[in-house]
Structure formats: structure tokens, C-alpha cells
């Protein structure tokens, strides 16, 4: 009789500890790893991993599947990139707690902040919850292809307690703060992993109003953090513009001191303030030296916007002559674009249009398949056009018609100062950084960054490894360090007693594919998806969910409530 449920044989085990890879077997029983090394016993199923990398499942701690998880059992596109656990409820937005009168307001906020179509949210959300505990209960009734976990978001909390005063961003009273603190602690006791908030001008409702949490007073944030401290569990997550780094970081220190809970901050290189990230890391180092636990969530590459004829945005989308095409299908638009008179009118309007992000041609690149996420500045549309004696507008017009209108243009916005990803490499190597910011499930019409874990493997683990950043480092950060950062201490490590979440990876062939649009959201709304090559087997809790990039149909994933710890392996 087989001794184990599964044995993965002879792979190059990169166990998530940061130690050197080694040839070993991994045995699994009852969803738990029971042996790593030479395994003599047999398995009911065996996977030959000779020549492949065997790594822990990846833990993505910065997603926005808050709506999708309520209507779908598959949390794509993250599941195609080796991710076996996702954490949502980031950036202070979500759908609980909520009163029926605030349903519309929370949808508008999520649509504006995270670019999830309101039509899909209206059709998909069942609203069979009101409190945060009942939201978790609703999620717990579903099975998934990954494990999921949630955080209590600040914006719904504020609206629930303060109503219209929250929408107007009025200062919270002492009573308001006490009630928000009580509800945040209630959510954490029910199983939320922590509390998240936002203070960035980029986060607005569909109508353009600032998120209700923007510039929330320090007393409010510290009061809520203190309540988490009283539970003895939970983490704090924040995104901010840091217009005044000294004042804002002082508040973060107060939150950590009052709660004694870990805190993570989104960290990107902003081209308007290209050295701010170094300033913030210095402040984090000082806090760490004082015994406070703080982490920087960093991206695996530039955060960039996608444009195309099939997309909501492209360089000609707002021009009157192009808008006259109205709601024509993609194929019909491609046919009409062959009309030279239309071309001449649109290009004349484009040449006279003020410069914005969509027509900064020196920062626009044609996206290939596989995509180049570190394109040479010389390959920008502006420089290509100059070399050919054409205008960038004319080149863009021609590109958008290719491949039946499926061509995508890529505009790296953050983390690409100087036309390279050098700053990203420095951030990834820093001892206080962890991978994050993939925004899986969000920005579905303009960004597709849920593939960050694959970029970590292919770009930083293989092609562009450098001192302090290589395969063992990025696996440890994307699996073990992310799990530990949110209290999921039972996963991210291939060691006896840990959850049997694994990836078997053909590292030489790992690559991200070009994003593509699919209309599979509720009400037929579209979103970007993105697949990857090189994942041979993805296993969640000892059950294979994806084989060669294809779903097996198994749904072993469940809602994870609260922090976790390794368990003693079951007898075999």
C-alpha cells in the first residue's frame, strides 16, 4: 500500500528558507508535508520532477479579489502564476461592513479606485452579508482553486460608522473612532488578517471624489491600530503619497507603537520624486532598529498601463473623429481605420492634442509576446518613428490595426526612472522588503500585474539575478516572507508540518505571456487575463489544481481565518 498521498521525486528543491537548492523528494500526507529529502516510501501519486525546480506555493498578499471571490471559485489570473494563497482587502477598499444604503457607494469606490467595472459588481455581488464577520461567513461557503484571506478595509468601516460625514472626509469624533476600532477588532477576531487604509490622491470614486480615508487624522488611525493590538493579532497595511514623509511616518510609528502589530507600506519609485523610496526605506530601517516590525511591499517590475484598440484606453480614444466610430466592434473599427480620410483627420487631431499619459510616445512601447517589461528606451514609439521618418502618431495608428486590433502598447509609469528596473532590483534586495502590489483582480481594463510572481522567477530569479537577488531569494520572499508578514506561518516553506502548497517549475521555460481581454465577468464585462509558461504542477493543500497551466477542476482552497501555525504531520 502507498505510504503517502503524493511524492514529488528528484526535483531541485528551493524550499523557501533562502538556502541553496538541493536535489530532494517531497512527501505529502493529509495536505501536509511530511518528509523532505530521500523518501523511500511510495505515494498514491508520484510526480517525476527531475530537472525541474520544486518550490513552495506563492503567497500574494496584495490583491483585490473582494468581489470576485464572492461569485467565482477561480481567482484568475493569479492562479496561473504559481499563487496558492491570496490576501485581499488591501488599500482600505472592500465591501464590508456595509448597510444596504451604502451598496452603491462602495461599488462606485471600488470601480474608481481599483478599476473593476461597476456593471460586473452590480451583477455579481449578492450582498448576503452586512458585518465583516458575516462577509467572511459568505466567503467560507465557497470552495476555491487557491486559499483566500481578507483584511478589514478602512473605507467601508468609516462609511458604516460615519455615513455622509465619512464621504465628506470630516474628522472622526472620539465616539466614531471608538466604534471603528471596535468593528475592526471584531473583524480580526472573526478571522481577518488585519486592517488596511489608503491616503493617496490616486484613490477616488468613479465620480472623482477622494476616498473617504484620505488624510484621516492620526488619532483615528492610532485608535484603530490600538484595537488590533488588544486582540493580540492582525497586521496593518497602508498606501500613501507621503507628501510629508516625516509627519506621515511619525503617525505610522505611533500606530506600530500603540498596537505592537506589524505594518507594511506600498513602496514604488515615483518619477516625480525618484528618490522618495530611499527616504522611506531609511525611515523603516530606523523603526526596525527600534524594535518595530515594518515591511515595504515592492513590485517585481514597473507598474505600467496597457493601451490598445481592444481596450478602454489608447492614444486616439478621446479624439472627436475617433469617438465618431462609437460602439463599433473591434473588427469593424479595424476596417474603418483603413480609410485614409479618417486616418488624416485623427492624426491631425492627435498632433494638436495636449500631452497626457496616453500619448507620451517616448514612454510608449509595443508589447510583444512574451512581453519585455524592461524595454530599451530606443524602442519607444517616439524613437522608432524618428528612425523611420514617420510621426509617432502615424506609427501608433498602424500598430493598433495589426493582428486584428489585438496589439497592445505598454507605458511603464512607476519604477522605470532612467529607462530600466535598477531601482526595483535594489528594493527587492532590501532586507525589509517583501513582494506585493500585484493588485490581482483589480485594474482589469488597464493593468495586468497579477503576473508579478512569474516576473520574479523569470527576470530576477533567472535572467537578471544580481547580488542579493536570485532564485533562492525571490522564492523565499514570495513564499515564506509574504506568508510570515501576514501571520500565515503554516505555509511558504517546504518542511515537515507545513501546508502542502507546491509548484513544480520548468525554470528555463518560465515566461509571462502577453495579456488578453476576455468578457467573463458578471454582466459580460471585460478584464485582462495573463497566462504563463513553465508551471508544470501547482498543488494546493496536497491537491493538484493546475497542470501545465490548465485547471484540473479541483477546488481545495478555502477561506483562511486568522494567523496560522505549522502542525505536526499526521501519522502515515
C-alpha positions as CSV (number, residue, x, y, z in Angstrom):
1,X,0.0,0.0,0.0
2,X,1.3,3.5,-0.8
3,X,2.6,5.3,2.3
4,X,1.9,8.8,1.2
5,X,-0.8,10.7,-0.8
6,X,1.8,12.3,-3.0
7,X,5.6,12.2,-3.6
8,X,7.4,14.7,-5.8
9,X,10.6,12.9,-6.8
10,X,14.1,14.2,-7.6
11,X,13.5,17.9,-8.1
12,X,15.8,20.8,-7.4
13,X,14.1,21.8,-4.1
14,X,14.2,25.6,-3.4
15,X,12.5,25.3,0.0
16,X,11.6,28.9,0.7
17,X,14.1,29.3,3.5
18,X,16.6,31.2,1.3
19,X,19.0,28.3,1.5
20,X,20.7,26.7,-1.5
21,X,18.7,24.5,-3.8
22,X,19.2,20.7,-3.4
23,X,18.0,17.5,-5.0
24,X,15.3,16.0,-2.9
25,X,12.0,14.3,-2.7
26,X,8.9,15.9,-1.1
27,X,6.3,13.6,0.5
28,X,2.7,14.8,1.3
29,X,0.0,13.2,3.5
30,X,-3.3,14.7,4.5
31,X,-2.5,18.1,2.9
32,X,0.7,18.4,4.9
33,X,4.4,18.0,4.0
34,X,5.7,15.0,6.0
35,X,9.2,14.4,4.5
36,X,11.8,16.4,2.5
37,X,14.9,14.5,1.5
38,X,15.2,10.9,0.3
39,X,11.8,9.4,0.6
40,X,11.8,5.6,0.5
41,X,8.0,5.1,0.8
42,X,5.7,5.3,-2.2
43,X,2.9,7.7,-2.9
44,X,-0.6,7.1,-4.3
45,X,0.5,9.6,-6.9
46,X,4.1,10.4,-7.8
47,X,5.4,13.3,-9.9
48,X,8.8,13.0,-11.6
49,X,10.4,16.4,-11.0
50,X,13.9,15.5,-12.4
51,X,15.3,18.7,-14.0
52,X,12.6,20.9,-12.5
53,X,12.5,23.3,-9.6
54,X,10.2,22.4,-6.7
55,X,9.2,25.4,-4.7
56,X,6.5,26.4,-2.2
57,X,3.3,27.8,-3.4
58,X,3.4,31.6,-3.7
59,X,1.6,33.9,-1.3
60,X,0.3,37.1,-2.8
61,X,-0.6,39.5,0.0
62,X,-1.8,42.4,-2.1
63,X,-4.9,41.5,-4.2
64,X,-8.4,42.9,-4.7
65,X,-10.5,39.8,-5.2
66,X,-13.0,41.0,-2.7
67,X,-15.8,40.9,-5.2
68,X,-14.6,38.1,-7.5
69,X,-14.2,35.7,-4.5
70,X,-17.9,36.2,-3.7
71,X,-19.1,35.0,-7.1
72,X,-16.2,32.8,-8.6
73,X,-14.3,29.8,-7.4
74,X,-11.3,30.6,-9.6
75,X,-9.2,33.6,-8.7
76,X,-7.6,34.0,-12.1
77,X,-5.2,35.4,-13.2
78,X,-3.2,34.8,-10.0
79,X,-3.7,31.1,-10.2
80,X,-1.8,30.8,-13.4
81,X,1.3,32.3,-11.8
82,X,2.1,29.7,-9.0
83,X,0.0,31.6,-6.4
84,X,-1.7,29.3,-3.9
85,X,-2.8,31.9,-1.3
86,X,-4.2,35.4,-1.9
87,X,-4.9,38.1,0.6
88,X,-7.5,40.8,-0.3
89,X,-9.0,43.8,1.4
90,X,-5.9,46.0,0.6
91,X,-5.7,49.7,0.3
92,X,-8.7,50.4,2.5
93,X,-11.4,49.3,0.0
94,X,-13.8,46.4,0.1
95,X,-17.4,45.5,0.7
96,X,-17.9,45.1,4.5
97,X,-19.1,46.2,6.9
98,X,-22.0,47.7,4.9
99,X,-25.5,49.0,5.2
100,X,-27.9,48.4,2.2
101,X,-27.9,52.1,1.7
102,X,-24.2,52.1,1.0
103,X,-24.1,49.3,-1.6
104,X,-23.9,51.8,-4.5
105,X,-21.3,53.9,-2.8
106,X,-18.9,51.0,-2.2
107,X,-19.3,49.8,-5.7
108,X,-18.5,53.3,-7.0
109,X,-15.5,53.5,-4.8
110,X,-14.2,50.1,-5.9
111,X,-14.8,50.9,-9.5
112,X,-12.9,54.2,-9.2
113,X,-10.0,53.0,-7.0
114,X,-9.4,49.6,-8.5
115,X,-11.0,49.8,-12.0
116,X,-13.4,46.9,-11.5
117,X,-16.4,47.5,-13.8
118,X,-19.4,48.6,-11.8
119,X,-21.7,46.6,-14.1
120,X,-19.8,43.4,-13.0
121,X,-20.0,44.4,-9.3
122,X,-23.7,45.2,-9.5
123,X,-24.5,41.9,-11.2
124,X,-22.1,39.7,-9.2
125,X,-22.3,40.9,-5.6
126,X,-25.0,39.1,-3.7
127,X,-24.7,41.2,-0.6
128,X,-25.6,38.3,1.7
129,X,-23.7,40.0,4.5
130,X,-23.7,43.2,6.4
131,X,-20.9,42.9,9.1
132,X,-17.4,41.9,8.4
133,X,-17.8,38.5,10.2
134,X,-20.9,37.8,8.0
135,X,-18.8,38.7,4.9
136,X,-16.2,36.1,6.0
137,X,-19.1,33.6,6.6
138,X,-20.3,34.2,3.0
139,X,-16.8,33.5,1.6
140,X,-16.4,30.4,3.8
141,X,-19.4,28.8,2.0
142,X,-17.4,28.7,-1.3
143,X,-14.5,26.5,-2.4
144,X,-11.6,27.9,-4.5
145,X,-8.6,27.0,-6.5
146,X,-6.4,28.9,-4.0
147,X,-6.7,29.7,-0.3
148,X,-8.0,33.2,0.4
149,X,-7.7,35.5,3.3
150,X,-9.1,39.0,3.9
151,X,-8.4,42.2,5.8
152,X,-10.8,44.8,7.2
153,X,-10.8,47.8,4.9
154,X,-10.9,51.3,6.3
155,X,-13.3,53.0,3.8
156,X,-16.3,50.7,4.3
157,X,-15.6,50.9,8.1
158,X,-15.7,54.7,8.0
159,X,-18.8,54.9,5.9
160,X,-20.6,52.4,8.1
161,X,-19.9,54.4,11.2
162,X,-20.0,58.0,9.9
163,X,-22.3,57.9,6.9
164,X,-22.2,61.1,4.8
165,X,-19.6,62.6,7.1
166,X,-17.2,60.0,6.0
167,X,-17.8,60.6,2.3
168,X,-17.1,64.3,3.0
169,X,-14.0,63.3,4.8
170,X,-14.9,65.1,8.0
171,X,-12.7,64.4,11.1
172,X,-13.9,61.5,13.1
173,X,-15.1,62.1,16.7
174,X,-13.9,60.2,19.6
175,X,-17.1,58.1,19.5
176,X,-16.6,57.4,15.8
177,X,-13.0,56.3,16.4
178,X,-14.1,54.0,19.2
179,X,-16.8,52.4,17.1
180,X,-14.4,51.9,14.1
181,X,-11.9,50.4,16.4
182,X,-14.5,48.0,17.9
183,X,-15.6,46.9,14.4
184,X,-12.1,46.4,13.2
185,X,-11.2,44.3,16.2
186,X,-14.5,42.4,15.6
187,X,-13.4,41.6,12.1
188,X,-10.0,40.4,13.2
189,X,-11.4,38.2,15.9
190,X,-13.7,36.7,13.2
191,X,-10.7,35.8,11.1
192,X,-9.5,38.9,9.2
193,X,-5.7,39.1,8.9
194,X,-5.6,42.8,9.7
195,X,-6.7,46.3,8.7
196,X,-5.9,48.3,5.7
197,X,-6.1,52.0,4.7
198,X,-5.3,54.5,2.0
199,X,-4.1,58.1,1.8
200,X,-3.3,58.7,-1.8
201,X,-4.7,61.2,-4.3
202,X,-4.9,58.4,-6.9
203,X,-7.7,56.6,-5.0
204,X,-11.0,58.2,-6.0
205,X,-14.6,57.1,-6.6
206,X,-16.0,56.7,-10.1
207,X,-17.2,60.3,-9.8
208,X,-13.7,61.6,-8.9
209,X,-14.2,62.1,-5.2
210,X,-11.3,61.3,-2.9
211,X,-11.5,58.0,-1.0
212,X,-13.2,58.6,2.4
213,X,-10.0,57.6,4.2
214,X,-7.7,60.2,2.5
215,X,-5.8,62.2,5.1
216,X,-7.6,60.5,8.0
217,X,-6.3,62.0,11.3
218,X,-3.6,60.3,13.2
219,X,-5.9,59.9,16.2
220,X,-8.3,57.8,14.1
221,X,-5.5,55.6,12.7
222,X,-3.8,55.1,16.0
223,X,-7.1,54.3,17.7
224,X,-8.0,51.6,15.2
225,X,-4.4,50.2,15.4
226,X,-4.6,50.1,19.2
227,X,-7.8,48.0,19.0
228,X,-5.9,45.5,16.8
229,X,-3.2,45.5,19.5
230,X,-5.8,44.4,22.1
231,X,-6.7,41.4,20.0
232,X,-3.0,40.3,20.0
233,X,-3.1,39.6,16.3
234,X,-3.6,41.2,12.9
235,X,-1.4,43.3,10.6
236,X,-1.6,46.9,9.3
237,X,-1.4,47.8,5.6
238,X,-1.2,51.3,4.1
239,X,-0.7,53.1,0.9
240,X,0.2,56.9,0.9
241,X,1.7,59.5,-1.3
242,X,4.0,60.6,1.5
243,X,3.8,64.3,0.6
244,X,5.2,64.9,4.1
245,X,7.3,61.8,4.8
246,X,8.4,63.0,8.3
247,X,4.9,63.7,9.5
248,X,3.2,60.7,7.9
249,X,5.9,58.3,9.1
250,X,5.5,59.7,12.6
251,X,1.9,58.6,12.5
252,X,2.9,55.1,11.3
253,X,5.3,54.8,14.2
254,X,2.6,55.8,16.6
255,X,0.3,53.1,15.0
256,X,3.1,50.4,15.5
257,X,4.0,51.5,19.0
258,X,0.3,51.6,20.1
259,X,-0.6,48.3,18.6
260,X,2.8,46.4,18.6
261,X,1.5,44.9,15.4
262,X,3.4,44.6,12.1
263,X,2.8,47.2,9.4
264,X,3.5,47.2,5.6
265,X,3.7,50.1,3.3
266,X,3.5,50.2,-0.5
267,X,6.8,51.3,-2.0
268,X,7.3,52.4,-5.6
269,X,9.7,54.7,-7.4
270,X,7.7,57.8,-8.5
271,X,9.2,59.6,-11.5
272,X,8.1,62.9,-9.9
273,X,10.1,62.1,-6.7
274,X,12.5,59.5,-7.8
275,X,14.4,59.2,-4.5
276,X,11.5,59.2,-2.1
277,X,11.6,55.4,-1.9
278,X,15.1,55.6,-0.4
279,X,13.9,58.2,2.2
280,X,11.1,55.8,3.2
281,X,13.4,52.8,3.5
282,X,15.7,54.8,5.7
283,X,12.8,55.6,8.0
284,X,11.8,51.9,8.0
285,X,15.3,50.9,9.0
286,X,15.2,53.3,11.9
287,X,11.8,51.9,13.0
288,X,13.2,48.3,12.7
289,X,16.2,49.3,14.8
290,X,13.7,50.5,17.5
291,X,12.1,47.0,17.6
292,X,9.1,47.9,15.4
293,X,8.1,45.5,12.6
294,X,7.7,47.2,9.3
295,X,7.9,45.9,5.7
296,X,8.0,47.6,2.3
297,X,5.7,46.0,-0.2
298,X,7.5,46.3,-3.5
299,X,6.7,45.4,-7.2
300,X,8.6,42.9,-9.3
301,X,8.8,45.4,-12.3
302,X,7.4,48.7,-13.4
303,X,3.8,49.4,-12.8
304,X,2.5,50.1,-16.3
305,X,-0.7,50.9,-18.2
306,X,-1.9,48.9,-21.2
307,X,-3.4,50.6,-24.3
308,X,-4.9,49.1,-27.3
309,X,-7.8,49.2,-29.8
310,X,-9.5,46.5,-27.9
311,X,-9.0,48.4,-24.6
312,X,-10.9,51.2,-22.9
313,X,-7.9,53.5,-23.5
314,X,-5.5,54.2,-26.3
315,X,-3.8,57.4,-27.7
316,X,-6.8,58.2,-30.0
317,X,-9.7,57.2,-27.8
318,X,-10.6,60.7,-26.7
319,X,-10.3,62.4,-30.1
320,X,-13.6,63.5,-31.7
321,X,-13.0,61.8,-35.1
322,X,-12.2,58.5,-33.5
323,X,-15.1,58.8,-31.0
324,X,-17.4,59.1,-34.0
325,X,-16.8,55.4,-34.5
326,X,-19.0,54.9,-31.5
327,X,-19.7,51.3,-30.4
328,X,-18.5,49.6,-33.5
329,X,-17.0,46.1,-32.9
330,X,-13.2,45.7,-32.8
331,X,-13.3,44.1,-36.3
332,X,-15.4,47.0,-37.6
333,X,-13.0,49.6,-36.2
334,X,-10.1,47.9,-37.9
335,X,-11.9,48.0,-41.2
336,X,-12.8,51.7,-40.8
337,X,-9.2,52.6,-39.9
338,X,-8.1,51.6,-43.4
339,X,-10.0,54.8,-44.5
340,X,-7.2,57.3,-45.4
341,X,-9.5,60.3,-44.8
342,X,-10.3,59.1,-41.3
343,X,-6.6,58.5,-40.7
344,X,-5.7,62.0,-41.7
345,X,-8.4,63.6,-39.5
346,X,-7.5,61.6,-36.4
347,X,-3.7,62.1,-36.9
348,X,-4.3,65.9,-37.2
349,X,-6.3,66.0,-34.0
350,X,-3.7,63.8,-32.3
351,X,-0.8,66.0,-33.3
352,X,-2.6,69.0,-31.8
353,X,-3.8,67.3,-28.6
354,X,-2.2,68.2,-25.3
355,X,0.3,65.6,-24.0
356,X,-1.0,63.2,-21.4
357,X,-0.1,59.7,-20.2
358,X,-1.7,58.0,-23.2
359,X,0.3,60.0,-25.8
360,X,3.7,60.3,-24.2
361,X,5.2,58.5,-27.1
362,X,8.7,58.4,-25.7
363,X,7.2,56.3,-22.9
364,X,5.1,54.1,-25.0
365,X,6.3,50.7,-26.3
366,X,4.8,48.0,-28.4
367,X,4.1,44.9,-26.2
368,X,5.3,41.7,-27.7
369,X,4.6,38.1,-26.8
370,X,6.3,37.4,-24.5
371,X,6.3,40.9,-23.2
372,X,9.5,42.8,-22.5
373,X,8.9,44.5,-19.2
374,X,12.3,46.3,-19.3
375,X,12.2,47.7,-22.8
376,X,15.1,49.7,-24.1
377,X,14.3,53.4,-24.4
378,X,15.4,53.3,-28.1
379,X,12.4,51.0,-28.8
380,X,9.8,53.6,-27.7
381,X,7.3,54.6,-30.4
382,X,8.8,58.1,-30.5
383,X,12.3,56.8,-31.3
384,X,11.1,54.2,-33.7
385,X,9.1,56.8,-35.6
386,X,12.0,59.2,-35.7
387,X,14.3,56.5,-37.2
388,X,11.7,55.7,-39.9
389,X,11.0,59.3,-40.8
390,X,7.4,59.0,-39.6
391,X,5.4,60.6,-36.8
392,X,4.7,58.7,-33.6
393,X,1.0,59.2,-34.2
394,X,1.2,57.6,-37.6
395,X,3.2,54.7,-36.3
396,X,0.7,54.2,-33.5
397,X,-2.2,54.3,-36.0
398,X,-0.5,51.5,-38.0
399,X,0.3,49.4,-34.9
400,X,-3.2,49.5,-33.5
401,X,-4.6,47.9,-36.6
402,X,-2.3,44.9,-36.6
403,X,-3.2,41.4,-35.5
404,X,-6.9,42.2,-35.9
405,X,-6.6,45.1,-33.5
406,X,-5.1,42.9,-30.7
407,X,-1.8,44.9,-30.5
408,X,-1.1,46.3,-27.0
409,X,1.0,49.3,-26.1
410,X,2.8,49.4,-22.8
411,X,3.5,52.6,-20.8
412,X,5.7,51.9,-17.7
413,X,4.7,54.6,-15.1
414,X,6.3,53.7,-11.8
415,X,9.7,52.0,-11.2
416,X,11.1,52.9,-14.6
417,X,13.2,56.1,-14.0
418,X,16.2,56.1,-16.3
419,X,14.6,53.5,-18.6
420,X,15.5,50.5,-16.5
421,X,14.5,48.4,-13.5
422,X,17.6,49.1,-11.4
423,X,15.6,50.6,-8.6
424,X,13.4,47.5,-8.5
425,X,16.4,45.3,-8.0
426,X,17.6,47.4,-5.1
427,X,14.2,47.3,-3.5
428,X,13.9,43.6,-3.9
429,X,17.3,43.0,-2.3
430,X,16.5,45.1,0.8
431,X,16.1,43.2,4.0
432,X,12.8,44.9,4.9
433,X,11.1,44.4,1.5
434,X,8.6,41.8,0.5
435,X,6.9,41.3,-2.9
436,X,3.5,42.8,-3.2
437,X,1.4,45.3,-5.2
438,X,0.2,42.8,-7.8
439,X,-3.4,44.1,-7.4
440,X,-4.7,40.7,-8.6
441,X,-8.4,41.1,-9.5
442,X,-8.1,44.9,-9.9
443,X,-7.4,47.5,-12.7
444,X,-8.9,44.9,-15.0
445,X,-9.1,47.2,-18.0
446,X,-5.7,49.0,-17.9
447,X,-3.2,47.0,-15.9
448,X,-2.4,43.3,-15.5
449,X,0.2,42.8,-12.8
450,X,-1.1,39.6,-11.2
451,X,1.8,38.0,-13.1
452,X,4.4,39.6,-10.8
453,X,5.4,36.2,-9.2
454,X,6.3,34.9,-12.7
455,X,8.4,38.0,-13.4
456,X,10.2,37.4,-10.1
457,X,11.1,33.9,-11.3
458,X,12.0,34.7,-14.9
459,X,13.5,38.1,-14.7
460,X,15.1,38.2,-11.2
461,X,15.4,34.5,-10.4
462,X,16.9,33.6,-13.8
463,X,17.7,36.3,-16.3
464,X,18.7,39.3,-14.3
465,X,19.8,37.8,-11.0
466,X,22.3,40.1,-9.1
467,X,23.9,40.3,-5.7
468,X,21.2,39.8,-3.1
469,X,18.6,38.8,-5.7
470,X,18.4,35.3,-7.3
471,X,16.2,32.3,-7.4
472,X,16.5,31.3,-3.8
473,X,16.0,34.8,-2.7
474,X,12.9,35.6,-4.7
475,X,11.2,32.2,-3.8
476,X,11.8,32.8,-0.2
477,X,10.4,36.3,-0.4
478,X,7.3,35.4,-2.5
479,X,6.5,32.4,-0.4
480,X,7.9,32.4,3.1
481,X,8.4,36.1,3.8
482,X,5.0,37.1,2.4
483,X,3.3,34.4,4.4
484,X,5.1,35.4,7.6
485,X,4.3,39.1,7.0
486,X,0.5,38.4,7.4
487,X,0.7,35.7,10.1
488,X,0.3,32.7,7.8
489,X,3.1,30.8,9.4
490,X,1.9,27.4,8.2
491,X,2.9,27.9,4.6
492,X,5.7,29.1,2.3
493,X,8.2,26.6,3.4
494,X,8.9,23.0,2.2
495,X,9.4,21.4,5.6
496,X,7.6,18.8,7.6
497,X,4.5,20.2,9.3
498,X,3.9,22.9,6.7
499,X,0.9,23.1,4.4
500,X,1.5,21.2,1.1
501,X,1.3,24.1,-1.3
502,X,3.9,23.4,-4.0
503,X,5.0,24.4,-7.5
504,X,6.9,22.2,-9.9
505,X,8.6,24.6,-12.3
506,X,10.4,24.3,-15.7
507,X,12.6,27.2,-14.9
508,X,14.3,27.6,-18.3
509,X,10.9,27.9,-20.0
510,X,9.2,30.2,-17.4
511,X,7.8,33.3,-19.1
512,X,4.8,35.6,-18.9
513,X,2.6,35.7,-22.0
514,X,1.0,38.8,-23.4
515,X,-2.2,39.9,-21.6
516,X,-5.5,39.4,-23.5
517,X,-9.1,40.6,-22.9
518,X,-11.9,38.3,-22.0
519,X,-15.5,39.1,-21.4
520,X,-16.1,36.7,-18.5
521,X,-17.0,39.0,-15.6
522,X,-20.7,39.2,-14.5
523,X,-22.9,41.1,-16.9
524,X,-20.3,40.3,-19.7
525,X,-17.8,42.9,-18.5
526,X,-14.3,42.5,-19.8
527,X,-11.0,42.1,-18.0
528,X,-7.4,41.4,-18.8
529,X,-6.1,37.9,-18.2
530,X,-2.5,36.8,-18.5
531,X,-1.1,33.3,-18.7
532,X,2.4,31.9,-18.1
533,X,4.5,29.1,-19.4
534,X,6.7,26.9,-17.2
535,X,4.4,25.9,-14.4
536,X,4.2,22.1,-14.6
537,X,2.2,21.4,-11.5
538,X,0.6,23.7,-8.9
539,X,-0.6,22.0,-5.7
540,X,-2.8,23.5,-3.0
541,X,-3.1,21.6,0.2
542,X,-1.8,18.4,-1.4
543,X,-4.3,18.6,-4.3
544,X,-3.2,19.5,-7.9
545,X,-5.1,22.5,-9.1
546,X,-3.2,23.3,-12.3
547,X,-1.2,21.0,-14.6
548,X,0.8,22.6,-17.4
549,X,-1.2,25.8,-17.0
550,X,-4.6,24.0,-17.3
551,X,-7.1,23.8,-14.4
552,X,-7.7,20.3,-13.1
553,X,-11.1,21.3,-11.8
554,X,-10.1,20.6,-8.2
555,X,-11.1,23.3,-5.6
556,X,-9.2,22.5,-2.4
557,X,-8.9,26.2,-1.4
558,X,-10.8,27.7,1.4
559,X,-11.1,30.9,3.4
560,X,-8.3,31.1,5.9
561,X,-9.3,32.7,9.2
562,X,-6.7,34.4,11.2
563,X,-3.0,33.6,11.7
564,X,-1.8,30.0,11.2
565,X,1.0,27.9,12.5
566,X,2.7,24.7,11.4
567,X,1.1,21.5,12.6
568,X,2.6,18.1,13.5
569,X,2.4,15.8,10.5
570,X,-0.3,13.2,10.6
571,X,0.8,9.6,11.1
572,X,1.2,7.7,7.9
